[in-house]
Amino acid sequence: MKKTYKIEVDCAACALKMEDAAKKVTGVADAAVSFMTQKMKIEFAEGAQEQAVMEQVVKACKKVESDCEIFL
């Protein structure tokens, strides 16, 4: 399953850090973060619980870019 989330991030380098962090989260099959559109696309692994995975994605992204926002 794929979902798109609105985000708020300050620069393209920050968006790349967020993308890399999201890809490392268990339950995420793939992730793409676009600075230009301010969107994050997440492809969930088979059987992953969306809400639980996204909570971990937010935590991971906040570690690498503390002032980012992901609107769930």
PQR file with spaces between the fields and no chain letter, atoms N, CA, C, O and H, PARSE charges and radii, in Angstrom:
ATOM       1  N    MET     1       0.847   -1.176    0.000 -0.4000 1.5000
ATOM       2  CA   MET     1       0.000    0.000    0.000 -0.0000 2.0000
ATOM       3  C    MET     1       0.892    1.239    0.000  0.5500 1.7000
ATOM       4  O    MET     1       1.911    1.287    0.689 -0.5500 1.4000
ATOM       5  N    LYS     2       0.493    2.238   -0.783 -0.4000 1.5000
ATOM       6  CA   LYS     2       1.228    3.502   -0.852 -0.0000 2.0000
ATOM       7  C    LYS     2       0.336    4.635   -0.349  0.5500 1.7000
ATOM       8  O    LYS     2      -0.866    4.665   -0.612 -0.5500 1.4000
ATOM       9  H    LYS     2      -0.335    2.200   -1.343  0.4000 1.0000
ATOM      10  N    LYS     3       0.951    5.561    0.379 -0.4000 1.5000
ATOM      11  CA   LYS     3       0.232    6.746    0.841 -0.0000 2.0000
ATOM      12  C    LYS     3       1.133    7.963    0.702  0.5500 1.7000
ATOM      13  O    LYS     3       2.359    7.859    0.748 -0.5500 1.4000
ATOM      14  H    LYS     3       1.928    5.536    0.593  0.4000 1.0000
ATOM      15  N    THR     4       0.505    9.114    0.533 -0.4000 1.5000
ATOM      16  CA   THR     4       1.226   10.376    0.416 -0.0000 2.0000
ATOM      17  C    THR     4       0.858   11.265    1.593  0.5500 1.7000
ATOM      18  O    THR     4      -0.313   11.381    1.954 -0.5500 1.4000
ATOM      19  H    THR     4      -0.491    9.199    0.497  0.4000 1.0000
ATOM      20  N    TYR     5       1.862   11.889    2.185 -0.4000 1.5000
ATOM      21  CA   TYR     5       1.666   12.768    3.338 -0.0000 2.0000
ATOM      22  C    TYR     5       2.232   14.142    3.031  0.5500 1.7000
ATOM      23  O    TYR     5       3.278   14.266    2.394 -0.5500 1.4000
ATOM      24  H    TYR     5       2.813   11.795    1.891  0.4000 1.0000
ATOM      25  N    LYS     6       1.536   15.170    3.486 -0.4000 1.5000
ATOM      26  CA   LYS     6       2.033   16.541    3.363 -0.0000 2.0000
ATOM      27  C    LYS     6       3.101   16.728    4.434  0.5500 1.7000
ATOM      28  O    LYS     6       2.952   16.282    5.572 -0.5500 1.4000
ATOM      29  H    LYS     6       0.687   15.069    4.004  0.4000 1.0000
ATOM      30  N    ILE     7       4.180   17.398    4.044 -0.4000 1.5000
ATOM      31  CA   ILE     7       5.271   17.658    4.986 -0.0000 2.0000
ATOM      32  C    ILE     7       5.649   19.131    4.937  0.5500 1.7000
ATOM      33  O    ILE     7       5.208   19.887    4.071 -0.5500 1.4000
ATOM      34  H    ILE     7       4.301   17.761    3.120  0.4000 1.0000
ATOM      35  N    GLU     8       6.470   19.504    5.887 -0.4000 1.5000
ATOM      36  CA   GLU     8       7.050   20.840    5.905 -0.0000 2.0000
ATOM      37  C    GLU     8       8.528   20.668    6.207  0.5500 1.7000
ATOM      38  O    GLU     8       8.910   20.235    7.294 -0.5500 1.4000
ATOM      39  H    GLU     8       6.829   18.890    6.591  0.4000 1.0000
ATOM      40  N    VAL     9       9.362   21.017    5.213 -0.4000 1.5000
ATOM      41  CA   VAL     9      10.808   20.872    5.369 -0.0000 2.0000
ATOM      42  C    VAL     9      11.474   22.073    4.701  0.5500 1.7000
ATOM      43  O    VAL     9      10.972   22.598    3.707 -0.5500 1.4000
ATOM      44  H    VAL     9       9.052   21.368    4.330  0.4000 1.0000
ATOM      45  N    ASP    10      12.615   22.507    5.260 -0.4000 1.5000
ATOM      46  CA   ASP    10      13.250   23.768    4.849 -0.0000 2.0000
ATOM      47  C    ASP    10      14.148   23.708    3.619  0.5500 1.7000
ATOM      48  O    ASP    10      14.298   24.712    2.923 -0.5500 1.4000
ATOM      49  H    ASP    10      13.023   22.082    6.068  0.4000 1.0000
ATOM      50  N    CYS    11      14.750   22.549    3.335 -0.4000 1.5000
ATOM      51  CA   CYS    11      15.681   22.513    2.205 -0.0000 2.0000
ATOM      52  C    CYS    11      15.728   21.111    1.589  0.5500 1.7000
ATOM      53  O    CYS    11      15.273   20.136    2.187 -0.5500 1.4000
ATOM      54  H    CYS    11      14.628   21.733    3.900  0.4000 1.0000
ATOM      55  N    ALA    12      16.282   21.039    0.397 -0.4000 1.5000
ATOM      56  CA   ALA    12      16.363   19.765   -0.320 -0.0000 2.0000
ATOM      57  C    ALA    12      17.263   18.765    0.408  0.5500 1.7000
ATOM      58  O    ALA    12      16.973   17.568    0.422 -0.5500 1.4000
ATOM      59  H    ALA    12      16.651   21.831   -0.089  0.4000 1.0000
ATOM      60  N    ALA    13      18.336   19.241    1.002 -0.4000 1.5000
ATOM      61  CA   ALA    13      19.236   18.353    1.747 -0.0000 2.0000
ATOM      62  C    ALA    13      18.512   17.740    2.950  0.5500 1.7000
ATOM      63  O    ALA    13      18.711   16.570    3.277 -0.5500 1.4000
ATOM      64  H    ALA    13      18.571   20.213    0.990  0.4000 1.0000
ATOM      65  N    CYS    14      17.681   18.540    3.594 -0.4000 1.5000
ATOM      66  CA   CYS    14      16.901   18.051    4.737 -0.0000 2.0000
ATOM      67  C    CYS    14      15.903   16.990    4.270  0.5500 1.7000
ATOM      68  O    CYS    14      15.697   15.982    4.945 -0.5500 1.4000
ATOM      69  H    CYS    14      17.519   19.490    3.328  0.4000 1.0000
ATOM      70  N    ALA    15      15.296   17.222    3.128 -0.4000 1.5000
ATOM      71  CA   ALA    15      14.334   16.263    2.572 -0.0000 2.0000
ATOM      72  C    ALA    15      15.028   14.929    2.296  0.5500 1.7000
ATOM      73  O    ALA    15      14.452   13.868    2.534 -0.5500 1.4000
ATOM      74  H    ALA    15      15.463   18.041    2.580  0.4000 1.0000
ATOM      75  N    LEU    16      16.257   14.982    1.796 -0.4000 1.5000
ATOM      76  CA   LEU    16      17.009   13.758    1.525 -0.0000 2.0000
ATOM      77  C    LEU    16      17.325   13.011    2.821  0.5500 1.7000
ATOM      78  O    LEU    16      17.245   11.783    2.863 -0.5500 1.4000
ATOM      79  H    LEU    16      16.725   15.844    1.602  0.4000 1.0000
ATOM      80  N    LYS    17      17.681   13.739    3.867 -0.4000 1.5000
ATOM      81  CA   LYS    17      17.924   13.115    5.172 -0.0000 2.0000
ATOM      82  C    LYS    17      16.660   12.414    5.674  0.5500 1.7000
ATOM      83  O    LYS    17      16.721   11.300    6.194 -0.5500 1.4000
ATOM      84  H    LYS    17      17.747   14.736    3.832  0.4000 1.0000
ATOM      85  N    MET    18      15.512   13.084    5.512 -0.4000 1.5000
ATOM      86  CA   MET    18      14.238   12.495    5.939 -0.0000 2.0000
ATOM      87  C    MET    18      13.927   11.236    5.144  0.5500 1.7000
ATOM      88  O    MET    18      13.465   10.242    5.704 -0.5500 1.4000
ATOM      89  H    MET    18      15.463   13.990    5.091  0.4000 1.0000
ATOM      90  N    GLU    19      14.178   11.277    3.845 -0.4000 1.5000
ATOM      91  CA   GLU    19      13.923   10.110    2.996 -0.0000 2.0000
ATOM      92  C    GLU    19      14.776    8.925    3.435  0.5500 1.7000
ATOM      93  O    GLU    19      14.275    7.809    3.573 -0.5500 1.4000
ATOM      94  H    GLU    19      14.553   12.084    3.390  0.4000 1.0000
ATOM      95  N    ASP    20      16.056    9.172    3.652 -0.4000 1.5000
ATOM      96  CA   ASP    20      16.957    8.102    4.089 -0.0000 2.0000
ATOM      97  C    ASP    20      16.523    7.521    5.432  0.5500 1.7000
ATOM      98  O    ASP    20      16.555    6.305    5.622 -0.5500 1.4000
ATOM      99  H    ASP    20      16.463   10.078    3.540  0.4000 1.0000
ATOM     100  N    ALA    21      16.119    8.381    6.360 -0.4000 1.5000
ATOM     101  CA   ALA    21      15.673    7.926    7.677 -0.0000 2.0000
ATOM     102  C    ALA    21      14.399    7.093    7.560  0.5500 1.7000
ATOM     103  O    ALA    21      14.268    6.062    8.220 -0.5500 1.4000
ATOM     104  H    ALA    21      16.093    9.369    6.205  0.4000 1.0000
ATOM     105  N    ALA    22      13.470    7.533    6.730 -0.4000 1.5000
ATOM     106  CA   ALA    22      12.196    6.815    6.567 -0.0000 2.0000
ATOM     107  C    ALA    22      12.416    5.434    5.969  0.5500 1.7000
ATOM     108  O    ALA    22      11.745    4.477    6.356 -0.5500 1.4000
ATOM     109  H    ALA    22      13.576    8.371    6.194  0.4000 1.0000
ATOM     110  N    LYS    23      13.351    5.321    5.027 -0.4000 1.5000
ATOM     111  CA   LYS    23      13.622    4.034    4.375 -0.0000 2.0000
ATOM     112  C    LYS    23      14.163    2.991    5.347  0.5500 1.7000
ATOM     113  O    LYS    23      14.032    1.792    5.104 -0.5500 1.4000
ATOM     114  H    LYS    23      13.895    6.098    4.713  0.4000 1.0000
ATOM     115  N    LYS    24      14.768    3.436    6.443 -0.4000 1.5000
ATOM     116  CA   LYS    24      15.362    2.517    7.418 -0.0000 2.0000
ATOM     117  C    LYS    24      14.348    1.983    8.424  0.5500 1.7000
ATOM     118  O    LYS    24      14.654    1.060    9.178 -0.5500 1.4000
ATOM     119  H    LYS    24      14.875    4.410    6.640  0.4000 1.0000
ATOM     120  N    VAL    25      13.147    2.554    8.443 -0.4000 1.5000
ATOM     121  CA   VAL    25      12.132    2.148    9.419 -0.0000 2.0000
ATOM     122  C    VAL    25      11.534    0.801    9.016  0.5500 1.7000
ATOM     123  O    VAL    25      11.195    0.584    7.852 -0.5500 1.4000
ATOM     124  H    VAL    25      12.899    3.305    7.831  0.4000 1.0000
ATOM     125  N    THR    26      11.412   -0.092    9.983 -0.4000 1.5000
ATOM     126  CA   THR    26      10.796   -1.395    9.734 -0.0000 2.0000
ATOM     127  C    THR    26       9.337   -1.187    9.334  0.5500 1.7000
ATOM     128  O    THR    26       8.599   -0.453    9.991 -0.5500 1.4000
ATOM     129  H    THR    26      11.688    0.084   10.928  0.4000 1.0000
ATOM     130  N    GLY    27       8.935   -1.840    8.251 -0.4000 1.5000
ATOM     131  CA   GLY    27       7.568   -1.701    7.753 -0.0000 2.0000
ATOM     132  C    GLY    27       7.464   -0.781    6.548  0.5500 1.7000
ATOM     133  O    GLY    27       6.411   -0.701    5.915 -0.5500 1.4000
ATOM     134  H    GLY    27       9.534   -2.436    7.717  0.4000 1.0000
ATOM     135  N    VAL    28       8.558   -0.083    6.225 -0.4000 1.5000
ATOM     136  CA   VAL    28       8.581    0.791    5.050 -0.0000 2.0000
ATOM     137  C    VAL    28       9.294    0.047    3.927  0.5500 1.7000
ATOM     138  O    VAL    28      10.468   -0.301    4.053 -0.5500 1.4000
ATOM     139  H    VAL    28       9.413   -0.149    6.740  0.4000 1.0000
ATOM     140  N    ALA    29       8.577   -0.196    2.823 -0.4000 1.5000
ATOM     141  CA   ALA    29       9.184   -0.854    1.661 -0.0000 2.0000
ATOM     142  C    ALA    29       9.969    0.158    0.838  0.5500 1.7000
ATOM     143  O    ALA    29      11.037   -0.157    0.313 -0.5500 1.4000
ATOM     144  H    ALA    29       7.623    0.086    2.721  0.4000 1.0000
ATOM     145  N    ASP    30       9.437    1.378    0.725 -0.4000 1.5000
ATOM     146  CA   ASP    30      10.119    2.439   -0.016 -0.0000 2.0000
ATOM     147  C    ASP    30       9.594    3.790    0.457  0.5500 1.7000
ATOM     148  O    ASP    30       8.475    3.898    0.960 -0.5500 1.4000
ATOM     149  H    ASP    30       8.569    1.633    1.151  0.4000 1.0000
ATOM     150  N    ALA    31      10.415    4.809    0.287 -0.4000 1.5000
ATOM     151  CA   ALA    31      10.014    6.165    0.677 -0.0000 2.0000
ATOM     152  C    ALA    31      10.615    7.153   -0.306  0.5500 1.7000
ATOM     153  O    ALA    31      11.716    6.960   -0.822 -0.5500 1.4000
ATOM     154  H    ALA    31      11.323    4.721   -0.121  0.4000 1.0000
ATOM     155  N    ALA    32       9.855    8.226   -0.552 -0.4000 1.5000
ATOM     156  CA   ALA    32      10.348    9.310   -1.414 -0.0000 2.0000
ATOM     157  C    ALA    32       9.864   10.625   -0.810  0.5500 1.7000
ATOM     158  O    ALA    32       8.681   10.788   -0.513 -0.5500 1.4000
ATOM     159  H    ALA    32       8.961    8.383   -0.133  0.4000 1.0000
ATOM     160  N    VAL    33      10.794   11.559   -0.634 -0.4000 1.5000
ATOM     161  CA   VAL    33      10.460   12.872   -0.079 -0.0000 2.0000
ATOM     162  C    VAL    33      10.799   13.931   -1.115  0.5500 1.7000
ATOM     163  O    VAL    33      11.917   13.974   -1.628 -0.5500 1.4000
ATOM     164  H    VAL    33      11.756   11.427   -0.875  0.4000 1.0000
ATOM     165  N    SER    34       9.830   14.782   -1.419 -0.4000 1.5000
ATOM     166  CA   SER    34      10.048   15.849   -2.394 -0.0000 2.0000
ATOM     167  C    SER    34      10.018   17.202   -1.702  0.5500 1.7000
ATOM     168  O    SER    34       9.010   17.600   -1.118 -0.5500 1.4000
ATOM     169  H    SER    34       8.922   14.747   -1.002  0.4000 1.0000
ATOM     170  N    PHE    35      11.151   17.902   -1.781 -0.4000 1.5000
ATOM     171  CA   PHE    35      11.210   19.250   -1.232 -0.0000 2.0000
ATOM     172  C    PHE    35      10.336   20.197   -2.050  0.5500 1.7000
ATOM     173  O    PHE    35       9.667   21.066   -1.489 -0.5500 1.4000
ATOM     174  H    PHE    35      11.970   17.579   -2.256  0.4000 1.0000
ATOM     175  N    MET    36      10.340   20.034   -3.362 -0.4000 1.5000
ATOM     176  CA   MET    36       9.596   20.934   -4.253 -0.0000 2.0000
ATOM     177  C    MET    36       8.093   20.879   -4.000  0.5500 1.7000
ATOM     178  O    MET    36       7.434   21.918   -3.959 -0.5500 1.4000
ATOM     179  H    MET    36      10.884   19.328   -3.817  0.4000 1.0000
ATOM     180  N    THR    37       7.547   19.677   -3.830 -0.4000 1.5000
ATOM     181  CA   THR    37       6.096   19.547   -3.625 -0.0000 2.0000
ATOM     182  C    THR    37       5.719   19.488   -2.153  0.5500 1.7000
ATOM     183  O    THR    37       4.539   19.539   -1.808 -0.5500 1.4000
ATOM     184  H    THR    37       8.082   18.833   -3.863  0.4000 1.0000
ATOM     185  N    GLN    38       6.733   19.379   -1.273 -0.4000 1.5000
ATOM     186  CA   GLN    38       6.501   19.253    0.180 -0.0000 2.0000
ATOM     187  C    GLN    38       5.613   18.044    0.478  0.5500 1.7000
ATOM     188  O    GLN    38       4.631   18.137    1.215 -0.5500 1.4000
ATOM     189  H    GLN    38       7.692   19.337   -1.553  0.4000 1.0000
ATOM     190  N    LYS    39       5.988   16.904   -0.116 -0.4000 1.5000
ATOM     191  CA   LYS    39       5.232   15.666    0.096 -0.0000 2.0000
ATOM     192  C    LYS    39       6.175   14.500    0.336  0.5500 1.7000
ATOM     193  O    LYS    39       7.299   14.459   -0.165 -0.5500 1.4000
ATOM     194  H    LYS    39       6.786   16.828   -0.714  0.4000 1.0000
ATOM     195  N    MET    40       5.676   13.555    1.120 -0.4000 1.5000
ATOM     196  CA   MET    40       6.392   12.316    1.393 -0.0000 2.0000
ATOM     197  C    MET    40       5.509   11.160    0.940  0.5500 1.7000
ATOM     198  O    MET    40       4.350   11.056    1.342 -0.5500 1.4000
ATOM     199  H    MET    40       4.763   13.588    1.526  0.4000 1.0000
ATOM     200  N    LYS    41       6.069   10.295    0.098 -0.4000 1.5000
ATOM     201  CA   LYS    41       5.342    9.109   -0.350 -0.0000 2.0000
ATOM     202  C    LYS    41       5.960    7.901    0.325  0.5500 1.7000
ATOM     203  O    LYS    41       7.170    7.683    0.263 -0.5500 1.4000
ATOM     204  H    LYS    41       7.010   10.380   -0.229  0.4000 1.0000
ATOM     205  N    ILE    42       5.112    7.126    0.968 -0.4000 1.5000
ATOM     206  CA   ILE    42       5.559    5.933    1.688 -0.0000 2.0000
ATOM     207  C    ILE    42       4.878    4.715    1.091  0.5500 1.7000
ATOM     208  O    ILE    42       3.661    4.691    0.909 -0.5500 1.4000
ATOM     209  H    ILE    42       4.129    7.303    1.019  0.4000 1.0000
ATOM     210  N    GLU    43       5.687    3.699    0.789 -0.4000 1.5000
ATOM     211  CA   GLU    43       5.140    2.404    0.385 -0.0000 2.0000
ATOM     212  C    GLU    43       5.358    1.466    1.561  0.5500 1.7000
ATOM     213  O    GLU    43       6.491    1.212    1.970 -0.5500 1.4000
ATOM     214  H    GLU    43       6.675    3.718    0.937  0.4000 1.0000
ATOM     215  N    PHE    44       4.253    0.956    2.100 -0.4000 1.5000
ATOM     216  CA   PHE    44       4.325    0.097    3.277 -0.0000 2.0000
ATOM     217  C    PHE    44       4.618   -1.346    2.889  0.5500 1.7000
ATOM     218  O    PHE    44       4.161   -1.820    1.849 -0.5500 1.4000
ATOM     219  H    PHE    44       3.333    1.163    1.768  0.4000 1.0000
ATOM     220  N    ALA    45       5.377   -2.039    3.724 -0.4000 1.5000
ATOM     221  CA   ALA    45       5.658   -3.454    3.515 -0.0000 2.0000
ATOM     222  C    ALA    45       4.367   -4.247    3.719  0.5500 1.7000
ATOM     223  O    ALA    45       3.438   -3.796    4.389 -0.5500 1.4000
ATOM     224  H    ALA    45       5.748   -1.654    4.569  0.4000 1.0000
ATOM     225  N    GLU    46       4.336   -5.416    3.133 -0.4000 1.5000
ATOM     226  CA   GLU    46       3.167   -6.298    3.249 -0.0000 2.0000
ATOM     227  C    GLU    46       2.854   -6.579    4.718  0.5500 1.7000
ATOM     228  O    GLU    46       3.725   -7.019    5.468 -0.5500 1.4000
ATOM     229  H    GLU    46       5.090   -5.783    2.588  0.4000 1.0000
ATOM     230  N    GLY    47       1.620   -6.325    5.122 -0.4000 1.5000
ATOM     231  CA   GLY    47       1.178   -6.613    6.487 -0.0000 2.0000
ATOM     232  C    GLY    47       1.555   -5.561    7.516  0.5500 1.7000
ATOM     233  O    GLY    47       1.250   -5.727    8.697 -0.5500 1.4000
ATOM     234  H    GLY    47       0.913   -5.967    4.512  0.4000 1.0000
ATOM     235  N    ALA    48       2.201   -4.497    7.105 -0.4000 1.5000
ATOM     236  CA   ALA    48       2.604   -3.454    8.057 -0.0000 2.0000
ATOM     237  C    ALA    48       1.396   -2.635    8.491  0.5500 1.7000
ATOM     238  O    ALA    48       0.492   -2.378    7.695 -0.5500 1.4000
ATOM     239  H    ALA    48       2.449   -4.362    6.146  0.4000 1.0000
ATOM     240  N    GLN    49       1.387   -2.228    9.756 -0.4000 1.5000
ATOM     241  CA   GLN    49       0.302   -1.392   10.283 -0.0000 2.0000
ATOM     242  C    GLN    49       0.679    0.067   10.048  0.5500 1.7000
ATOM     243  O    GLN    49       1.646    0.574   10.615 -0.5500 1.4000
ATOM     244  H    GLN    49       2.121   -2.437   10.402  0.4000 1.0000
ATOM     245  N    GLU    50      -0.100    0.724    9.205 -0.4000 1.5000
ATOM     246  CA   GLU    50       0.207    2.085    8.765 -0.0000 2.0000
ATOM     247  C    GLU    50       0.469    3.049    9.914  0.5500 1.7000
ATOM     248  O    GLU    50       1.486    3.743    9.913 -0.5500 1.4000
ATOM     249  H    GLU    50      -0.886    0.311    8.744  0.4000 1.0000
ATOM     250  N    GLN    51      -0.420    3.106   10.885 -0.4000 1.5000
ATOM     251  CA   GLN    51      -0.302    4.076   11.979 -0.0000 2.0000
ATOM     252  C    GLN    51       0.978    3.850   12.789  0.5500 1.7000
ATOM     253  O    GLN    51       1.702    4.800   13.087 -0.5500 1.4000
ATOM     254  H    GLN    51      -1.246    2.543   10.887  0.4000 1.0000
ATOM     255  N    ALA    52       1.253    2.599   13.140 -0.4000 1.5000
ATOM     256  CA   ALA    52       2.440    2.281   13.939 -0.0000 2.0000
ATOM     257  C    ALA    52       3.715    2.592   13.163  0.5500 1.7000
ATOM     258  O    ALA    52       4.672    3.122   13.727 -0.5500 1.4000
ATOM     259  H    ALA    52       0.665    1.827   12.898  0.4000 1.0000
ATOM     260  N    VAL    53       3.731    2.266   11.881 -0.4000 1.5000
ATOM     261  CA   VAL    53       4.907    2.537   11.054 -0.0000 2.0000
ATOM     262  C    VAL    53       5.132    4.040   10.939  0.5500 1.7000
ATOM     263  O    VAL    53       6.265    4.505   11.064 -0.5500 1.4000
ATOM     264  H    VAL    53       2.954    1.835   11.422  0.4000 1.0000
ATOM     265  N    MET    54       4.075    4.802   10.704 -0.4000 1.5000
ATOM     266  CA   MET    54       4.215    6.245   10.539 -0.0000 2.0000
ATOM     267  C    MET    54       4.685    6.931   11.821  0.5500 1.7000
ATOM     268  O    MET    54       5.397    7.933   11.755 -0.5500 1.4000
ATOM     269  H    MET    54       3.154    4.425   10.603  0.4000 1.0000
ATOM     270  N    GLU    55       4.301    6.411   12.973 -0.4000 1.5000
ATOM     271  CA   GLU    55       4.799    6.959   14.238 -0.0000 2.0000
ATOM     272  C    GLU    55       6.320    6.807   14.299  0.5500 1.7000
ATOM     273  O    GLU    55       7.020    7.714   14.751 -0.5500 1.4000
ATOM     274  H    GLU    55       3.723    5.597   13.027  0.4000 1.0000
ATOM     275  N    GLN    56       6.831    5.654   13.840 -0.4000 1.5000
ATOM     276  CA   GLN    56       8.273    5.422   13.831 -0.0000 2.0000
ATOM     277  C    GLN    56       8.967    6.278   12.773  0.5500 1.7000
ATOM     278  O    GLN    56      10.088    6.739   12.985 -0.5500 1.4000
ATOM     279  H    GLN    56       6.263    4.918   13.473  0.4000 1.0000
ATOM     280  N    VAL    57       8.295    6.492   11.624 -0.4000 1.5000
ATOM     281  CA   VAL    57       8.857    7.348   10.574 -0.0000 2.0000
ATOM     282  C    VAL    57       9.018    8.773   11.104  0.5500 1.7000
ATOM     283  O    VAL    57      10.049    9.406   10.882 -0.5500 1.4000
ATOM     284  H    VAL    57       7.384    6.117   11.452  0.4000 1.0000
ATOM     285  N    VAL    58       8.004    9.273   11.800 -0.4000 1.5000
ATOM     286  CA   VAL    58       8.068   10.632   12.358 -0.0000 2.0000
ATOM     287  C    VAL    58       9.234   10.731   13.345  0.5500 1.7000
ATOM     288  O    VAL    58       9.999   11.695   13.306 -0.5500 1.4000
ATOM     289  H    VAL    58       7.166    8.758   11.980  0.4000 1.0000
ATOM     290  N    LYS    59       9.370    9.751   14.218 -0.4000 1.5000
ATOM     291  CA   LYS    59      10.478    9.758   15.188 -0.0000 2.0000
ATOM     292  C    LYS    59      11.833    9.747   14.484  0.5500 1.7000
ATOM     293  O    LYS    59      12.742   10.486   14.861 -0.5500 1.4000
ATOM     294  H    LYS    59       8.749    8.968   14.251  0.4000 1.0000
ATOM     295  N    ALA    60      11.961    8.911   13.466 -0.4000 1.5000
ATOM     296  CA   ALA    60      13.228    8.803   12.736 -0.0000 2.0000
ATOM     297  C    ALA    60      13.554   10.111   12.023  0.5500 1.7000
ATOM     298  O    ALA    60      14.701   10.556   12.025 -0.5500 1.4000
ATOM     299  H    ALA    60      11.223    8.311   13.159  0.4000 1.0000
ATOM     300  N    CYS    61      12.554   10.716   11.421 -0.4000 1.5000
ATOM     301  CA   CYS    61      12.779   11.975   10.701 -0.0000 2.0000
ATOM     302  C    CYS    61      13.116   13.107   11.656  0.5500 1.7000
ATOM     303  O    CYS    61      13.957   13.950   11.341 -0.5500 1.4000
ATOM     304  H    CYS    61      11.621   10.354   11.419  0.4000 1.0000
ATOM     305  N    LYS    62      12.473   13.139   12.819 -0.4000 1.5000
ATOM     306  CA   LYS    62      12.755   14.182   13.812 -0.0000 2.0000
ATOM     307  C    LYS    62      14.184   14.080   14.338  0.5500 1.7000
ATOM     308  O    LYS    62      14.776   15.092   14.713 -0.5500 1.4000
ATOM     309  H    LYS    62      11.790   12.454   13.074  0.4000 1.0000
ATOM     310  N    LYS    63      14.751   12.854   14.372 -0.4000 1.5000
ATOM     311  CA   LYS    63      16.125   12.680   14.830 -0.0000 2.0000
ATOM     312  C    LYS    63      17.118   13.340   13.876  0.5500 1.7000
ATOM     313  O    LYS    63      18.102   13.941   14.309 -0.5500 1.4000
ATOM     314  H    LYS    63      14.270   12.032   14.067  0.4000 1.0000
ATOM     315  N    VAL    64      16.851   13.224   12.565 -0.4000 1.5000
ATOM     316  CA   VAL    64      17.793   13.779   11.589 -0.0000 2.0000
ATOM     317  C    VAL    64      17.482   15.225   11.211  0.5500 1.7000
ATOM     318  O    VAL    64      18.364   15.959   10.766 -0.5500 1.4000
ATOM     319  H    VAL    64      16.052   12.736   12.213  0.4000 1.0000
ATOM     320  N    GLU    65      16.232   15.628   11.388 -0.4000 1.5000
ATOM     321  CA   GLU    65      15.823   16.996   11.032 -0.0000 2.0000
ATOM     322  C    GLU    65      14.743   17.427   12.021  0.5500 1.7000
ATOM     323  O    GLU    65      13.552   17.230   11.781 -0.5500 1.4000
ATOM     324  H    GLU    65      15.515   15.032   11.749  0.4000 1.0000
ATOM     325  N    SER    66      15.169   18.011   13.125 -0.4000 1.5000
ATOM     326  CA   SER    66      14.277   18.276   14.253 -0.0000 2.0000
ATOM     327  C    SER    66      13.141   19.251   13.952  0.5500 1.7000
ATOM     328  O    SER    66      12.105   19.195   14.614 -0.5500 1.4000
ATOM     329  H    SER    66      16.137   18.171   13.320  0.4000 1.0000
ATOM     330  N    ASP    67      13.302   20.138   12.978 -0.4000 1.5000
ATOM     331  CA   ASP    67      12.244   21.106   12.717 -0.0000 2.0000
ATOM     332  C    ASP    67      11.326   20.728   11.549  0.5500 1.7000
ATOM     333  O    ASP    67      10.567   21.565   11.060 -0.5500 1.4000
ATOM     334  H    ASP    67      14.144   20.183   12.440  0.4000 1.0000
ATOM     335  N    CYS    68      11.397   19.471   11.105 -0.4000 1.5000
ATOM     336  CA   CYS    68      10.508   19.017   10.034 -0.0000 2.0000
ATOM     337  C    CYS    68       9.118   18.709   10.598  0.5500 1.7000
ATOM     338  O    CYS    68       8.960   18.479   11.797 -0.5500 1.4000
ATOM     339  H    CYS    68      12.014   18.792   11.503  0.4000 1.0000
ATOM     340  N    GLU    69       8.130   18.708    9.728 -0.4000 1.5000
ATOM     341  CA   GLU    69       6.768   18.340   10.106 -0.0000 2.0000
ATOM     342  C    GLU    69       6.234   17.317    9.111  0.5500 1.7000
ATOM     343  O    GLU    69       6.455   17.440    7.906 -0.5500 1.4000
ATOM     344  H    GLU    69       8.259   18.894    8.754  0.4000 1.0000
ATOM     345  N    ILE    70       5.538   16.315    9.615 -0.4000 1.5000
ATOM     346  CA   ILE    70       4.841   15.347    8.760 -0.0000 2.0000
ATOM     347  C    ILE    70       3.398   15.348    9.243  0.5500 1.7000
ATOM     348  O    ILE    70       3.124   15.050   10.406 -0.5500 1.4000
ATOM     349  H    ILE    70       5.358   16.214   10.593  0.4000 1.0000
ATOM     350  N    PHE    71       2.486   15.683    8.351 -0.4000 1.5000
ATOM     351  CA   PHE    71       1.070   15.781    8.711 -0.0000 2.0000
ATOM     352  C    PHE    71       0.375   14.457    8.415  0.5500 1.7000
ATOM     353  O    PHE    71       0.152   14.100    7.259 -0.5500 1.4000
ATOM     354  H    PHE    71       2.709   15.926    7.407  0.4000 1.0000
ATOM     355  N    LEU    72       0.032   13.725    9.501 -0.4000 1.5000
ATOM     356  CA   LEU    72      -0.581   12.402    9.347 -0.0000 2.0000
ATOM     357  C    LEU    72      -2.084   12.503    9.173  0.5500 1.7000
ATOM     358  O    LEU    72      -2.759   11.484    9.030 -0.5500 1.4000
ATOM     359  H    LEU    72       0.213   14.016   10.440  0.4000 1.0000
